[in-house]
Amino acid sequence: MKAIAPATLSRRIKPVRIACLNKAKTPLGAPLPMLTAALQKCYDEHFLPVWGYPVKLYNATKPKRSDWLFIYFDDPDEKGVEGYHDLTFHGQPISKVFVKTSLDDNVPVSVTASHELFEMVIDPIANLWAEATNRTQYAYEMCDPVEEDTFMVNGMEMSNFLHPSWFEPFEHPRGTKFDHLERLKKPFTMTKGGYMIIKRNGRVVEKFGSPAKRKRFAKENRRGHRSEFRKPRGRGLMIPAPRKRAKTRRSK
């Protein structure tokens, strides 16, 4: 039987509808329709061909109960958080982007939003792990290992993201892409501005791409973050969004 390529498979799957709501008074960096359109284009042209899971973003004030939610707020409900995703009381995935925190950290809202979108779609409840060895697993986080690298779509910065090959613990042919911007050369690695959530012998730890990243990370309020949820007795589904990005080479 002929294998179905991810992009072909995606056309056979009904897209998940994600309602975008703006409850922030702080400017998003672009009008909501432009930001949503840029996120959809980024997803369709860059993320979808790799991961093969179609979504339909649309702007709304009263979303359908069955739809996933993507909401922009001014201020976080946890100090220092730029964004996270969770489940609604209906049990549907929801992402929250906190505009003031992102801008205070010099992170464009579009970067935080794309980070949230990519990670929510692939692992909505933060329970997936890639097994590197019998004793070591890596969290299915699409952006964390490369979270300070970005590329442009419609004049807006978007977060770099991992490819499926990153989660595969075997030798790959030369030229294999492990992330969208081709910064990484093998599985389970990261850039200097990235970090990883790793489970070793049942214990969850964080590993950082550089001492500077570790220092920035240590300043964050970790209570309720996605990384904490993955630990025993962790709470919440919050994720760390990009923090004070180092200057990186942009790609069109």
C-alpha positions in Angstrom: 0.0 0.0 0.0 1.3 3.4 -0.9 2.1 5.6 2.0 0.1 8.8 2.4 2.2 11.9 2.7 1.2 14.2 5.7 0.1 17.0 3.3 -2.1 14.6 1.4 -3.5 13.1 4.6 -4.3 16.6 5.9 -6.7 17.1 3.0 -8.6 14.1 4.1 -9.1 15.3 7.7 -11.8 17.8 8.6 -9.9 20.8 10.0 -10.3 21.6 13.7 -12.0 24.9 14.1 -10.2 27.4 16.5 -12.1 30.5 17.5 -9.8 33.6 18.0 -11.1 36.2 20.5 -9.5 39.5 21.5 -10.2 40.6 25.0 -7.1 42.8 25.2 -7.2 46.6 25.0 -3.4 46.7 24.4 -2.6 46.7 20.6 -1.6 43.3 19.3 0.9 44.7 16.8 -1.6 44.3 14.0 -5.4 44.2 13.8 -6.9 40.9 14.9 -8.0 40.0 11.3 -4.4 40.5 10.0 -2.9 38.6 12.9 -5.3 35.7 12.5 -4.7 35.6 8.7 -0.9 35.6 9.2 -1.1 32.8 11.7 -3.3 30.8 9.3 -0.9 31.4 6.5 2.1 30.4 8.6 0.3 27.3 9.7 -0.9 26.3 6.3 2.4 27.0 4.4 5.0 26.0 7.0 3.6 23.8 9.8 0.9 21.8 8.1 3.0 20.3 5.3 5.3 18.9 8.0 2.8 17.8 10.7 -0.3 17.2 8.6 -3.0 18.3 11.0 -5.3 21.0 9.5 -6.9 23.7 11.5 -9.2 26.6 10.6 -8.7 29.8 12.6 -11.6 32.3 12.6 -12.4 35.5 14.5 -15.4 35.3 16.8 -17.2 36.8 19.8 -19.4 33.8 20.5 -17.6 30.7 19.5 -19.3 27.3 19.1 -19.1 25.0 22.1 -17.3 22.3 20.2 -14.5 24.7 18.9 -11.1 25.1 20.4 -10.4 28.6 21.7 -7.5 31.1 21.2 -7.9 34.2 23.4 -5.8 37.4 23.8 -5.8 39.1 27.2 -4.0 42.1 28.5 -2.7 40.7 31.8 -1.9 37.1 32.8 -3.6 35.2 35.6 -0.1 34.0 36.6 2.5 36.7 37.0 5.2 36.8 34.3 3.4 34.4 31.9 3.3 35.3 28.2 1.0 32.5 27.3 -0.3 29.0 28.1 -2.9 26.5 27.0 -5.4 24.6 29.1 -8.8 22.9 28.8 -12.1 24.7 28.9 -14.9 23.5 31.3 -16.4 21.8 28.2 -13.1 19.9 27.9 -11.9 21.7 24.7 -8.3 23.0 24.3 -7.8 26.7 24.9 -4.8 28.9 24.4 -4.3 32.2 26.1 -1.9 34.9 25.0 -1.1 37.7 27.4 -0.3 40.8 25.4 1.3 43.1 28.0 3.7 40.5 29.3 4.8 39.6 25.8 5.4 43.2 24.9 7.1 43.9 28.2 9.6 41.1 27.4 10.1 42.5 23.9 8.5 39.5 22.3 6.0 40.2 19.5 2.5 38.9 20.1 2.7 37.0 16.9 5.7 35.0 18.2 3.9 34.0 21.4 0.7 33.2 19.5 2.4 31.0 16.9 4.3 29.2 19.7 1.0 28.5 21.5 -0.8 27.4 18.3 1.9 24.9 17.2 2.1 23.3 20.7 -1.6 23.2 21.4 -2.4 21.5 18.1 0.1 18.6 18.5 -0.1 18.0 22.2 -3.2 19.7 23.6 -3.0 18.3 27.1 0.8 18.0 27.5 1.0 14.2 27.9 3.1 13.1 24.9 6.7 11.9 25.3 9.3 10.7 22.7 11.3 7.8 24.0 15.0 8.2 23.3 16.0 5.2 25.4 14.2 2.9 27.9 15.0 5.4 30.6 14.9 8.8 28.9 11.9 10.5 27.3 11.7 14.0 25.7 8.5 16.1 26.0 6.5 16.7 22.8 7.1 20.5 22.8 7.1 21.9 19.3 8.9 25.2 20.0 10.8 25.1 23.3 14.1 23.8 22.0 14.2 26.5 19.3 11.9 29.1 20.9 14.1 32.2 20.5 14.5 31.8 16.7 11.8 33.3 14.4 10.9 33.8 10.8 8.7 36.2 8.9 5.2 35.7 7.5 3.2 38.7 6.2 5.6 41.0 7.9 5.1 39.4 11.3 7.6 37.2 13.3 6.6 33.6 13.9 8.2 31.0 16.2 10.6 28.4 14.8 9.3 24.8 15.4 10.6 21.2 15.4 10.1 18.6 12.7 9.0 15.0 13.5 12.6 13.8 12.9 13.7 15.6 16.1 11.7 13.1 18.1 13.2 10.0 16.4 16.2 8.5 18.2 18.0 7.0 15.2 20.5 8.1 12.6 19.0 10.1 9.8 20.2 10.7 6.2 22.3 13.7 5.5 20.1 16.8 4.8 17.3 15.7 7.2 15.5 18.8 8.7 15.1 18.7 12.5 13.6 22.2 12.7 12.0 24.6 10.3 14.9 27.0 10.2 17.5 24.2 10.0 19.4 25.3 13.1 19.7 21.8 14.5 21.6 18.9 13.1 20.3 15.9 15.1 17.5 14.7 17.4 17.1 15.9 20.9 19.3 19.0 20.6 18.5 22.7 21.0 19.7 26.2 20.1 21.4 28.4 22.7 18.0 30.1 23.3 16.1 26.9 23.8 15.3 24.5 26.5 14.0 20.9 26.8 11.8 19.0 29.3 13.3 15.6 29.8 12.1 12.6 31.9 15.0 10.4 33.2 14.1 7.4 35.2 10.7 8.9 35.9 12.1 12.2 37.1 11.3 15.3 35.0 14.1 17.9 34.6 14.8 20.9 32.4 17.9 21.3 30.3 19.0 24.6 28.8 20.8 25.6 25.7 23.1 28.1 27.5 23.8 29.5 30.9 22.1 32.8 29.8 18.9 30.9 29.0 19.0 29.1 32.3 19.3 32.5 34.0 16.4 34.0 32.2 14.3 30.9 32.8 15.1 31.0 36.5 13.5 34.4 36.8 10.1 33.1 35.6 7.3 32.2 37.9 7.0 28.5 37.2 3.9 27.8 39.2 1.3 26.2 36.9 3.5 26.2 33.8 3.3 23.3 31.3 6.7 22.0 32.5 5.4 21.8 36.0 2.3 19.9 34.8 4.6 17.2 33.4 6.2 16.6 36.8 4.7 14.3 39.4 1.8 16.1 41.1 2.3 19.0 38.7 -0.6 21.4 38.1 -2.0 23.2 35.1 -1.1 23.2 31.4 0.8 26.4 31.1 3.8 26.6 28.9 6.7 29.0 28.9 6.6 31.3 25.9 9.7 32.9 24.3 11.7 35.1 26.6 13.9 38.1 25.7 15.0 36.7 22.4 18.6 36.9 21.3 19.1 38.5 17.8 18.7 35.8 15.2 19.0 35.6 11.4 15.6 36.0 9.9 14.3 34.0 6.9 11.5 35.1 4.6 
